[in-house]
Amino acid sequence: MGKVVGIDLGTTNSLVAYVKDSMPVVIRDPNGDALVPSVVSFGDDGTVYVGREAQRRLLTEPNRTVYSVKRFMGRGIDDLRGESTSLPFNFNGEAGGVVRLTVGERELTPPEISAYILRELKRRAEQYFQNQGEFDFEVDQAVITVPAYFNDAQRTATKDAGKIAGLEVLRIINEPTAASLAYGLDQRNHGTVAVYDLGGGTFDISILKIEDGVFQVLATNGDTFLGGDDIDSLLIEGILADIGHKTTPEGFQAIRKAVIQAKWDLSDAEATEIKVQPAPGLTEGYQISLKRSEFAARIQPFIERTLIPCQQALTDAGLQPKDLDEVVLVGGSTRIPAVRAAVEKLFGRSPHTELHPDEVIAIGASVQADVLVSGRREMLLLDVTPLSLGIETMGGAASKIILRNSTVPASGHEMFTTFVENQTAVDIHVLQGERELAADCRSLARFRLSGIPPMPAGLPRIEVRFQIDANGILDVTAHEQRTDIEQKIEVKPSYGLTDEEVEQRLIESFEHAEEDFESRLLIEARNEAETVVNATEKSLRRPDFEMLAREELDSGEKDRIEEALSTLKNAMLGEDRTKIQEATHALNEATQHLAEIVMNRTVLEALSGKNVGDI
């Protein structure tokens, strides 16, 4: 038997969830961490690291590590000309072909890299089910979310990544739709909801109408190149300007880590310090104070950029802010107080923030997955296509057949004819975009309807029909009605992988399964070790530790703890999993008495000054 899960394949972090007893559950690792950083790193010995371990390697092996790969999904080399030159990996590719990222000695496509992240989520879920005693279950089906503004190529690239990871992707759904499901807004008899989704790499705004179980996206807008990464870049550029020179990849990642921490701190504090640790190219480190008000002022233009699509989506839906019943915030970047204030001011109401902003999308995806396989809830999702679809006509004009914000599944058709005497074939050029000229729109596919009998110009009647399925994938049919000649194509986006390429990647994943599993065990041992090290160091940093050691620790116990801690740190630098596990066990045993003392003191501090009636 198999389990179906919901997956949020995010720019910064990814998550997996499922529904148990009608309740969505976010799947966590043994340490309680739900987030898998969307980072992949490749060791020089062929080991592939995903998640926390890969994230750590950003500081030591930046040239072998990829992050924010979602920004590359389904995009061509021409789309990426404006990408930041500070990224620690290069990309290349031919015009009209799939982009390839150079990481170490490897060249990989974005779907291949994303597949490593999906495979890790699949592994985490299967391990979780096994620990729950459900040994017969494997995860083989998933619903995966994408930004509402993802186009056909980007959606297809996401499905390719799922296939490479060994998952049958039952449905691709928009992230704002998933967010509304997570909040249970589909249970309303009727209502209109705005979902403001500002993640690490993308921004979406969707206006949804919910009525009697029918879930309709009225309008969507956004920017696939606007997110928390851009805030980070803004702060990084300020530091680079301060120090007056560029730095090494290691130095860049040290700066990036520091500004991300400062950004997080300012969500809870009025001021913080940006502390950059010394690194190659930044030997003296860097430190500067930053107030929340200063931070808000610096990112105000960025926030304003998100409000323009919001206003356009309201216009497309024919609504005013006062017409909305609910506003939902999604994505880690919505923790920023200035963002929340701007959204509240624009829409005139306090937005929903009750659920963890990083977990909302995965929860909603799991709800949709459960609906698909169980049918326990009567619900119909009616998403929209974010951009118009059409074909090139005579003179290079773009004729739209399915308009932007049309509800999907959707279909449309138009009649065309020939412009040349005795023309026996017609080239169909499929386009996506809002511009009037084909040259200004995105090319999705080309195919030829041939075999038309010679006829005078204007006499053939050629019907071109577009059909978009529930995943937003497009089929195009050209039919000459006088002769019944027909040609049909499932539009394979210009920047997707071929079926053969996807199949080859899937085979390779099976061939390397054993070595991948061994690498996984090593990573898990390191993760567990790091948790124990962090907990121990936190106890040793307590202001009252020296007094605690004198009064309550046995003679020599402090030295034994410090020796076990040092042994474990050294073991973590190596590749011997057994040594790491043994050193972790030794530190756990050495700190058991300390942990009991700290716990007792914490409880006493919490109860100090209270009587029984207060508890």
C-alpha positions as CSV (number, residue, x, y, z in Angstrom):
1,M,0.0,0.0,0.0
2,G,1.1,3.6,-0.5
3,K,0.5,6.9,1.2
4,V,-0.3,10.2,-0.5
5,V,1.2,13.3,0.9
6,G,1.1,17.1,0.3
7,I,4.4,18.8,-0.4
8,D,5.4,22.4,-0.3
9,L,8.5,22.6,-2.6
10,G,9.7,26.0,-1.4
11,T,12.5,28.3,-2.5
12,T,14.1,28.5,1.0
13,N,12.5,25.5,2.8
14,S,10.4,22.5,1.9
15,L,7.9,20.5,3.9
16,V,5.8,17.4,3.7
17,A,2.4,16.7,5.4
18,Y,-0.4,14.2,5.4
19,V,-3.9,13.8,6.8
20,K,-4.5,11.4,9.7
21,D,-8.0,10.9,11.1
22,S,-9.2,13.9,9.1
23,M,-6.5,16.2,10.6
24,P,-3.5,17.4,8.7
25,V,-0.1,16.6,10.3
26,V,3.2,18.2,9.3
27,I,5.9,15.5,9.3
28,R,8.9,16.3,11.4
29,D,12.3,14.7,11.8
30,P,13.3,13.1,15.2
31,N,14.4,16.5,16.5
32,G,11.0,18.0,15.8
33,D,12.2,20.0,12.8
34,A,9.6,20.3,10.0
35,L,11.7,22.3,7.6
36,V,14.0,20.8,5.0
37,P,16.2,23.6,3.7
38,S,15.9,23.6,-0.1
39,V,19.7,23.3,-0.4
40,V,21.6,20.5,-2.2
41,S,25.4,20.1,-1.9
42,F,27.7,17.6,-3.8
43,G,30.8,16.2,-2.1
44,D,33.9,15.6,-4.1
45,D,33.5,11.9,-3.3
46,G,30.1,11.8,-5.0
47,T,28.1,12.2,-1.7
48,V,24.9,14.2,-2.1
49,Y,23.8,16.3,0.9
50,V,20.3,17.7,1.3
51,G,18.8,20.0,3.9
52,R,20.6,21.1,7.0
53,E,23.9,19.4,6.2
54,A,23.9,21.0,2.7
55,Q,23.0,24.4,4.3
56,R,26.1,24.1,6.6
57,R,28.2,23.3,3.6
58,L,27.3,26.7,2.1
59,L,30.0,28.2,4.4
60,T,32.7,25.6,3.5
61,E,31.8,24.4,0.0
62,P,29.8,27.2,-1.6
63,N,30.9,26.2,-5.1
64,R,29.5,22.7,-4.6
65,T,26.2,23.9,-3.1
66,V,22.9,25.0,-4.7
67,Y,20.1,27.0,-3.0
68,S,17.0,28.8,-4.3
69,V,16.8,26.4,-7.3
70,K,13.1,27.0,-7.5
71,R,13.9,30.3,-9.2
72,F,15.4,28.4,-12.1
73,M,12.5,25.9,-12.6
74,G,11.2,25.9,-16.1
75,R,13.2,28.9,-17.2
76,G,15.4,29.5,-20.2
77,I,18.9,31.0,-20.4
78,D,17.4,34.2,-21.8
79,D,15.1,34.5,-18.7
80,L,18.1,34.4,-16.4
81,R,20.3,37.2,-17.9
82,G,19.5,39.4,-15.0
83,E,20.3,36.9,-12.3
84,S,22.6,38.1,-9.6
85,T,26.3,37.5,-10.4
86,S,26.9,36.7,-6.8
87,L,25.3,33.3,-6.9
88,P,28.1,30.7,-6.2
89,F,27.2,28.5,-9.2
90,N,27.1,29.1,-12.9
91,F,24.4,28.3,-15.3
92,N,24.4,27.8,-19.1
93,G,22.3,26.4,-21.9
94,E,21.3,26.9,-25.4
95,A,18.5,29.3,-26.4
96,G,15.2,27.4,-26.2
97,G,16.8,24.6,-24.2
98,V,16.9,23.5,-20.6
99,V,19.1,25.5,-18.2
100,R,21.9,23.6,-16.6
101,L,23.6,24.6,-13.3
102,T,27.3,24.0,-12.8
103,V,28.0,22.7,-9.3
104,G,31.5,21.4,-8.7
105,E,32.2,19.0,-11.5
106,R,28.5,18.4,-12.2
107,E,26.0,19.9,-14.6
108,L,22.5,19.5,-13.5
109,T,19.0,20.8,-14.5
110,P,16.8,22.5,-12.0
111,P,14.3,19.5,-12.0
112,E,17.2,17.1,-11.2
113,I,18.3,19.3,-8.2
114,S,14.7,19.7,-7.0
115,A,14.2,15.9,-7.2
116,Y,16.9,15.5,-4.5
117,I,14.8,17.7,-2.2
118,L,11.6,15.8,-3.0
119,R,13.4,12.5,-2.5
120,E,14.5,13.7,0.9
121,L,10.9,14.6,1.8
122,K,9.7,11.2,0.6
123,R,12.4,9.5,2.7
124,R,11.5,11.6,5.7
125,A,7.8,10.7,5.3
126,E,8.5,7.0,4.9
127,Q,10.7,7.0,8.0
128,Y,8.0,8.7,9.9
129,F,5.4,6.1,8.9
130,Q,7.8,3.3,9.8
131,N,8.3,4.8,13.2
132,Q,4.5,4.9,13.6
133,G,4.5,1.1,13.0
134,E,3.1,1.4,9.5
135,F,5.8,-0.8,7.9
136,D,3.9,-1.6,4.7
137,F,3.5,2.0,3.6
138,E,5.6,3.7,1.1
139,V,5.1,7.2,-0.2
140,D,4.5,7.1,-3.9
141,Q,1.9,9.8,-4.6
142,A,1.9,13.5,-3.8
143,V,0.2,16.8,-4.4
144,I,2.8,19.5,-4.9
145,T,2.2,23.2,-4.7
146,V,3.6,25.9,-6.9
147,P,3.3,29.7,-7.0
148,A,0.0,30.8,-8.6
149,Y,2.0,32.8,-11.2
150,F,4.1,29.7,-12.3
151,N,3.6,29.3,-16.0
152,D,3.2,26.0,-18.0
153,A,6.9,25.4,-18.3
154,Q,7.5,25.9,-14.5
155,R,4.6,23.6,-13.6
156,T,5.9,20.9,-16.0
157,A,9.4,21.2,-14.6
158,T,7.9,20.6,-11.1
159,K,6.1,17.5,-12.3
160,D,9.4,16.3,-13.9
161,A,11.1,16.7,-10.5
162,G,8.5,14.6,-8.9
163,K,8.8,11.9,-11.4
164,I,12.6,11.8,-11.1
165,A,12.1,11.5,-7.3
166,G,9.9,8.5,-7.7
167,L,6.6,10.2,-7.0
168,E,3.4,10.2,-9.0
169,V,2.2,13.8,-8.9
170,L,-1.5,13.6,-8.6
171,R,-2.1,17.3,-8.8
172,I,-0.2,20.6,-9.0
173,I,-2.1,23.2,-7.0
174,N,-1.5,26.9,-6.4
175,E,0.1,27.8,-3.1
176,P,-2.6,30.4,-2.3
177,T,-5.3,27.8,-2.8
178,A,-3.4,25.5,-0.5
179,A,-3.2,28.2,2.1
180,S,-7.0,28.7,2.1
181,L,-7.5,25.0,2.5
182,A,-5.2,25.0,5.5
183,Y,-7.2,27.6,7.2
184,G,-10.4,25.6,6.5
185,L,-11.9,28.5,4.5
186,D,-13.4,26.1,2.1
187,Q,-15.8,25.2,4.9
188,R,-17.5,28.6,4.6
189,N,-20.8,28.7,2.8
190,H,-19.6,31.7,0.9
191,G,-16.9,34.3,1.1
192,T,-14.1,36.1,-0.7
193,V,-10.6,35.6,0.4
194,A,-7.3,37.3,-0.5
195,V,-4.1,35.2,0.0
196,Y,-0.9,37.2,0.2
197,D,2.0,34.8,-0.2
198,L,5.5,36.2,0.2
199,G,8.1,33.4,0.4
200,G,11.8,33.2,-0.1
201,G,11.9,33.6,-3.8
202,T,8.4,34.3,-5.1
203,F,5.4,36.5,-4.4
204,D,1.7,35.7,-5.2
205,I,-1.6,37.3,-4.5
206,S,-4.8,35.4,-5.3
207,I,-8.4,36.4,-4.9
208,L,-10.6,33.4,-4.2
209,K,-14.4,33.0,-4.0
210,I,-15.7,30.1,-1.9
211,E,-19.4,29.1,-2.2
212,D,-21.0,25.8,-1.2
213,G,-17.8,23.8,-1.6
214,V,-16.8,25.4,-4.9
215,F,-13.4,26.9,-4.6
216,Q,-12.8,29.4,-7.4
217,V,-9.8,31.6,-8.0
218,L,-11.1,34.9,-9.4
219,A,-7.8,36.4,-10.1
220,T,-4.1,35.9,-9.5
221,N,-1.0,38.0,-9.9
222,G,2.5,38.2,-8.6
223,D,6.2,38.1,-9.4
224,T,8.3,34.9,-9.6
225,F,11.4,37.0,-8.9
226,L,10.3,38.7,-5.7
227,G,10.9,37.3,-2.2
228,G,12.9,37.1,0.9
229,D,16.1,36.4,-1.1
230,D,15.8,39.9,-2.5
231,I,15.7,41.4,1.0
232,D,18.8,39.4,1.8
233,S,20.5,40.7,-1.3
234,L,19.7,44.3,-0.4
235,L,21.4,43.9,3.0
236,I,24.3,42.0,1.6
237,E,24.9,44.7,-1.0
238,G,25.0,47.3,1.8
239,I,27.6,45.3,3.7
240,L,29.8,44.8,0.6
241,A,29.5,48.6,-0.1
242,D,30.6,49.2,3.6
243,I,33.7,47.0,3.4
244,G,34.6,48.5,0.0
245,H,35.4,45.3,-1.8
246,K,34.0,42.0,-3.1
247,T,34.7,38.9,-1.1
248,T,35.2,35.2,-1.7
249,P,32.3,32.7,-2.0
250,E,33.0,31.7,1.6
251,G,32.9,35.3,2.8
252,F,29.7,36.0,0.8
253,Q,28.0,33.0,2.5
254,A,29.1,34.2,5.9
255,I,27.6,37.6,5.2
256,R,24.4,36.0,3.9
257,K,24.0,33.9,7.0
258,A,24.4,36.9,9.2
259,V,21.9,39.1,7.4
260,I,19.3,36.3,7.4
261,Q,19.7,35.9,11.2
262,A,19.4,39.7,11.6
263,K,16.3,39.7,9.5
264,W,14.7,37.0,11.7
265,D,15.7,38.8,14.9
266,L,14.0,42.1,13.8
267,S,10.7,40.3,13.6
268,D,10.7,40.1,17.4
269,A,13.1,42.8,18.5
270,E,13.4,46.6,17.9
271,A,17.1,46.3,17.2
272,T,19.8,43.7,16.5
273,E,23.4,43.3,15.5
274,I,24.5,42.0,12.1
275,K,27.5,39.9,13.1
276,V,29.6,38.4,10.3
277,Q,32.1,35.8,11.4
278,P,35.6,36.0,9.9
279,A,36.0,34.0,6.7
280,P,38.3,33.8,3.7
281,G,38.1,37.2,2.0
282,L,36.7,38.7,5.2
283,T,39.4,38.0,7.7
284,E,38.3,40.6,10.4
285,G,34.6,39.8,10.2
286,Y,32.1,42.6,10.3
287,Q,29.6,44.0,12.9
288,I,27.0,46.7,12.7
289,S,23.8,47.7,14.6
290,L,20.4,47.7,12.7
291,K,17.1,49.1,14.1
292,R,13.8,47.7,13.0
293,S,12.7,51.2,11.8
294,E,15.9,51.5,9.6
295,F,15.3,48.0,8.2
296,A,11.7,48.8,7.4
297,A,12.7,52.0,5.6
298,R,15.3,50.2,3.5
299,I,12.9,47.5,2.3
300,Q,9.9,49.8,1.8
301,P,10.4,49.9,-2.0
302,F,10.4,46.1,-1.9
303,I,7.2,46.0,0.0
304,E,5.6,48.5,-2.4
305,R,6.4,46.2,-5.3
306,T,4.2,43.5,-3.7
307,L,1.2,45.9,-3.4
308,I,1.1,46.7,-7.1
309,P,0.1,43.0,-8.0
310,C,-2.4,43.1,-5.1
311,Q,-4.2,46.1,-6.6
312,Q,-4.1,44.6,-10.1
313,A,-5.6,41.3,-8.8
314,L,-8.5,43.2,-7.1
315,T,-9.1,45.1,-10.4
316,D,-9.1,41.8,-12.4
317,A,-11.6,40.3,-9.9
318,G,-13.8,43.5,-10.1
319,L,-13.5,44.0,-6.3
320,Q,-12.6,46.6,-3.8
321,P,-10.7,45.8,-0.5
322,K,-14.0,46.3,1.4
323,D,-15.5,43.4,-0.6
324,L,-13.1,40.9,1.0
325,D,-14.2,38.7,3.9
326,E,-10.7,37.3,4.8
327,V,-7.1,38.0,4.2
328,V,-4.5,35.3,4.7
329,L,-0.7,35.7,5.1
330,V,1.6,33.0,3.9
331,G,5.3,32.6,3.6
332,G,8.2,33.2,6.0
333,S,8.7,36.8,4.8
334,T,5.3,37.8,6.1
335,R,6.7,37.6,9.6
336,I,8.3,41.0,8.9
337,P,6.2,43.6,10.9
338,A,6.4,46.2,8.1
339,V,5.0,43.7,5.6
340,R,2.1,42.8,7.9
341,A,1.4,46.5,8.5
342,A,1.4,47.3,4.7
343,V,-1.0,44.4,4.0
344,E,-3.4,45.4,6.8
345,K,-3.4,49.0,5.5
346,L,-4.1,48.0,1.9
347,F,-6.9,45.6,2.6
348,G,-8.3,47.4,5.6
349,R,-8.4,44.4,8.0
350,S,-6.2,42.3,10.1
351,P,-4.9,39.2,8.2
352,H,-4.9,35.6,9.4
353,T,-1.6,34.7,11.0
354,E,-2.6,31.9,13.4
355,L,-0.9,29.1,11.5
356,H,2.9,28.8,11.2
357,P,3.6,30.7,7.9
358,D,6.2,28.2,6.8
359,E,3.8,25.2,7.3
360,V,0.5,26.6,5.9
361,I,1.2,25.5,2.3
362,A,2.2,21.9,3.1
363,I,-0.9,21.6,5.4
364,G,-3.2,22.7,2.6
365,A,-1.5,20.4,0.1
366,S,-2.1,17.5,2.4
367,V,-5.8,18.4,2.6
368,Q,-6.1,18.4,-1.2
369,A,-4.2,15.1,-1.3
370,D,-6.7,13.6,1.1
371,V,-9.6,14.9,-0.9
372,L,-8.3,13.3,-4.0
373,V,-7.8,9.8,-2.5
374,S,-10.6,9.6,0.0
375,G,-13.4,11.9,-1.2
376,R,-14.2,12.6,2.4
377,R,-14.9,16.3,1.7
378,E,-17.1,17.7,-1.1
379,M,-14.8,20.3,-2.6
380,L,-14.1,21.6,-6.1
381,L,-11.0,23.6,-6.9
382,L,-11.3,26.0,-9.7
383,D,-7.9,27.6,-10.3
384,V,-7.0,30.0,-13.0
385,T,-4.4,30.2,-15.7
386,P,-2.1,33.1,-14.8
387,L,-1.2,34.2,-18.3
388,S,-3.1,34.3,-21.6
389,L,-2.5,31.5,-24.2
390,G,-2.7,31.8,-27.9
391,I,-1.0,31.4,-31.3
392,E,1.0,33.6,-33.7
393,T,-0.9,34.8,-36.7
394,M,0.0,36.4,-39.9
395,G,2.5,39.3,-39.5
396,G,3.7,38.2,-36.1
397,A,0.6,39.1,-34.2
398,A,-0.5,37.2,-31.1
399,S,-4.0,35.9,-31.1
400,K,-5.3,35.0,-27.6
401,I,-7.4,31.9,-27.3
402,I,-7.6,31.4,-23.5
403,L,-7.4,34.7,-21.6
404,R,-5.5,35.4,-18.4
405,N,-7.4,34.4,-15.2
406,S,-9.6,31.9,-17.0
407,T,-10.8,29.2,-14.7
408,V,-9.1,25.8,-15.3
409,P,-9.8,23.2,-16.5
410,A,-10.4,25.5,-19.5
411,S,-10.8,25.3,-23.2
412,G,-11.0,27.8,-26.1
413,H,-10.9,27.7,-29.8
414,E,-10.7,30.0,-32.8
415,M,-11.0,29.6,-36.6
416,F,-8.1,30.5,-38.9
417,T,-7.3,30.1,-42.6
418,T,-4.4,30.3,-45.0
419,F,-2.9,33.4,-46.6
420,V,-1.0,31.8,-49.5
421,E,-2.5,30.2,-52.6
422,N,-2.4,26.3,-52.6
423,Q,-0.8,26.3,-49.1
424,T,-0.6,22.6,-47.9
425,A,0.7,23.1,-44.4
426,V,0.3,25.5,-41.5
427,D,2.8,26.1,-38.8
428,I,1.2,26.5,-35.3
429,H,3.3,28.6,-32.9
430,V,1.9,28.4,-29.3
431,L,2.4,31.5,-27.2
432,Q,2.0,32.6,-23.6
433,G,1.8,36.2,-22.5
434,E,-0.2,39.5,-22.6
435,R,1.7,41.3,-25.3
436,E,0.2,41.9,-28.7
437,L,3.2,40.7,-30.8
438,A,4.4,37.1,-30.8
439,A,8.0,38.3,-30.4
440,D,7.1,39.9,-27.0
441,C,5.3,36.7,-25.7
442,R,6.9,33.5,-24.5
443,S,7.2,30.7,-27.0
444,L,5.8,27.4,-25.6
445,A,5.8,25.1,-28.6
446,R,5.7,24.8,-32.4
447,F,4.1,22.1,-34.6
448,R,2.8,21.7,-38.1
449,L,-0.5,20.7,-39.5
450,S,0.3,19.2,-42.9
451,G,-1.5,17.4,-45.7
452,I,-4.0,20.1,-46.5
453,P,-5.1,19.8,-50.1
454,P,-4.1,22.7,-52.3
455,M,-6.9,25.3,-52.1
456,P,-7.3,29.0,-52.7
457,A,-6.1,31.3,-49.9
458,G,-8.8,31.8,-47.3
459,L,-10.7,28.7,-48.2
460,P,-9.4,26.2,-45.6
461,R,-11.1,26.3,-42.2
462,I,-8.6,25.5,-39.5
463,E,-9.9,25.3,-36.0
464,V,-7.2,25.6,-33.3
465,R,-8.4,24.4,-29.9
466,F,-6.7,24.8,-26.5
467,Q,-7.4,22.6,-23.5
468,I,-5.8,23.1,-20.1
469,D,-6.2,20.3,-17.5
470,A,-6.5,20.7,-13.8
471,N,-2.7,20.9,-13.4
472,G,-2.5,23.8,-15.8
473,I,-0.8,21.6,-18.6
474,L,-1.8,22.5,-22.1
475,D,-3.0,20.4,-25.1
476,V,-3.3,22.1,-28.5
477,T,-5.3,20.6,-31.5
478,A,-5.3,22.0,-35.0
479,H,-8.2,20.6,-37.2
480,E,-8.9,21.4,-40.9
481,Q,-12.7,21.0,-41.0
482,R,-13.1,20.6,-44.8
483,T,-10.8,17.6,-44.9
484,D,-10.8,16.3,-41.3
485,I,-7.0,16.5,-41.1
486,E,-6.0,16.9,-37.5
487,Q,-2.8,17.3,-35.6
488,K,-2.6,17.3,-31.7
489,I,0.2,18.1,-29.4
490,E,0.7,18.0,-25.6
491,V,2.7,21.2,-25.2
492,K,6.1,20.3,-23.9
493,P,7.5,23.5,-22.6
494,S,10.7,24.7,-24.2
495,Y,12.6,24.4,-21.0
496,G,11.4,21.0,-19.7
497,L,13.2,17.7,-19.9
498,T,12.3,15.1,-22.4
499,D,10.5,11.9,-21.3
500,E,13.7,10.0,-21.9
501,E,15.8,12.4,-19.8
502,V,13.3,12.1,-16.9
503,E,13.3,8.3,-17.2
504,Q,17.1,8.2,-17.2
505,R,17.3,10.3,-14.0
506,L,14.8,8.0,-12.4
507,I,16.8,4.9,-13.3
508,E,20.0,6.6,-11.9
509,S,18.2,7.3,-8.6
510,F,17.5,3.6,-8.3
511,E,21.0,2.6,-9.2
512,H,22.5,4.8,-6.5
513,A,19.9,4.1,-3.8
514,E,22.3,2.1,-1.6
515,E,25.1,4.6,-1.5
516,D,22.5,7.4,-1.1
517,F,21.1,5.6,1.9
518,E,24.5,5.3,3.5
519,S,25.1,9.0,3.0
520,R,21.7,9.7,4.6
521,L,22.6,7.7,7.7
522,L,25.8,9.8,8.1
523,I,23.9,13.0,7.7
524,E,21.3,11.9,10.3
525,A,24.1,11.0,12.7
526,R,25.7,14.5,12.2
527,N,22.3,16.1,12.7
528,E,21.6,14.3,15.9
529,A,25.1,15.1,17.1
530,E,24.7,18.8,16.4
531,T,21.5,18.8,18.4
532,V,23.3,17.3,21.4
533,V,26.2,19.7,21.0
534,N,24.0,22.8,20.8
535,A,22.0,21.7,23.9
536,T,25.2,21.1,25.9
537,E,26.8,24.4,24.8
538,K,23.6,26.2,25.8
539,S,23.8,24.7,29.3
540,L,27.5,25.6,29.6
541,R,26.8,29.2,28.6
542,R,24.2,29.6,31.4
543,P,25.2,32.7,33.6
544,D,24.9,30.6,36.7
545,F,26.8,27.6,35.3
546,E,30.0,28.1,37.3
547,M,28.0,28.4,40.6
548,L,25.9,25.4,39.5
549,A,29.1,23.4,38.8
550,R,30.6,24.1,42.2
551,E,27.4,23.4,44.1
552,E,25.8,20.4,42.3
553,L,28.2,18.7,39.9
554,D,30.3,15.9,41.1
555,S,34.1,16.3,41.2
556,G,35.6,16.1,37.7
557,E,32.1,16.0,36.1
558,K,32.6,19.4,34.3
559,D,35.9,18.2,32.8
560,R,34.3,14.9,31.6
561,I,31.5,16.9,29.9
562,E,34.0,19.2,28.2
563,E,36.1,16.3,27.1
564,A,33.1,14.4,25.7
565,L,32.0,17.6,23.9
566,S,35.4,18.1,22.3
567,T,35.5,14.4,21.2
568,L,32.1,14.7,19.5
569,K,33.0,17.9,17.7
570,N,36.1,16.3,16.3
571,A,34.2,13.2,15.3
572,M,31.6,15.3,13.4
573,L,34.5,16.6,11.2
574,G,35.1,13.1,9.9
575,E,33.1,10.6,7.8
576,D,32.9,7.7,10.3
577,R,29.3,7.4,11.3
578,T,30.0,4.9,14.0
579,K,32.4,7.2,15.7
580,I,29.9,10.1,15.6
581,Q,27.1,7.9,17.1
582,E,29.4,6.6,19.8
583,A,30.6,10.1,20.7
584,T,27.0,11.3,20.7
585,H,26.0,8.6,23.1
586,A,29.0,9.3,25.3
587,L,28.1,13.0,25.5
588,N,24.5,12.2,26.3
589,E,25.6,10.0,29.2
590,A,28.1,12.6,30.4
591,T,25.5,15.3,30.5
592,Q,22.6,13.3,31.9
593,H,23.1,14.6,35.5
594,L,23.7,18.2,34.2
595,A,20.4,18.0,32.2
596,E,18.5,16.9,35.3
597,I,20.0,19.8,37.4
598,V,19.2,22.4,34.7
599,M,15.6,21.1,34.3
600,N,15.0,21.2,38.1
601,R,16.3,24.8,38.2
602,T,14.2,25.9,35.3
603,V,11.1,24.4,36.9
604,L,11.9,26.1,40.2
605,E,12.4,29.5,38.5
606,A,9.1,29.1,36.6
607,L,7.2,28.4,39.9
608,S,9.0,31.0,42.0
609,G,6.6,33.4,43.7
610,K,3.5,31.4,42.8
611,N,1.1,29.5,45.0
612,V,-0.9,26.3,44.2
613,G,-3.9,28.3,43.1
614,D,-1.9,30.0,40.4
615,I,-0.8,26.8,38.7
